Amino acid sequence: MTGNESFIAAVKPLVDAMGGTIIPPDEASADDVVLAWEGADVVAVRLPQLADSLDHILAAMERKQGKPLSELDRKSKQEVVRILEARGAFSVRHGVETVASALGVSRFTVYNYLNREKNV
């Protein structure tokens, strides 16, 4: 494996975790992040749109739980909301609605979980 391939292999899990896409550096636009290694541009990362990021985060959480988020018990759903709040999920437009839908609860319930966390 060359140095560039090693570098790409090293950053790929991070790019995947945040829902980004690896592209050749010469295809990068102004909004992409070009990563250099040892003085040369090696790869560019196309970051996801915020709304797509929330969907990606929810899908990752579902994979980690091993079942749909809507099938979690109340305590687990509250923990999901706490994690999502820490990651800024509710600053995204329609974030509460998106999370409520994924959890199979109402927006009111998500707000209750958020308020409960602040009162603990």
BELHUSUL-V845229 format. One record per pair of residues at least 24 apart in sequence whose ideal C-beta (glycine too) atoms are under 7 Angstrom apart, sorted by the first residue. I is the first residue (numbers start at 1). J is the second residue. D is the distance in whole Angstrom. If there is no record, write none. Layout:
# BELHUSUL-V845229
I:J:D, I:J:D
This chain:
# BELHUSUL-V845229
3:37:7, 3:38:7, 4:37:7, 4:42:5, 7:37:5, 7:42:5, 8:42:7, 8:43:5, 11:35:6, 15:45:5, 19:48:4, 19:52:6, 19:53:5, 19:56:3, 20:45:5, 20:46:6, 20:47:5, 20:48:6, 21:46:4, 50:92:5, 51:92:6, 54:89:5, 54:92:5, 54:95:6, 54:98:6, 57:84:7, 57:87:6, 57:89:7, 58:102:5, 69:102:5, 69:103:5, 70:102:7, 70:103:6, 70:104:3, 77:103:5, 77:105:7, 77:113:7, 78:113:5, 78:116:7, 81:110:6, 81:113:4, 81:114:6, 82:117:5, 85:114:6, 85:117:7
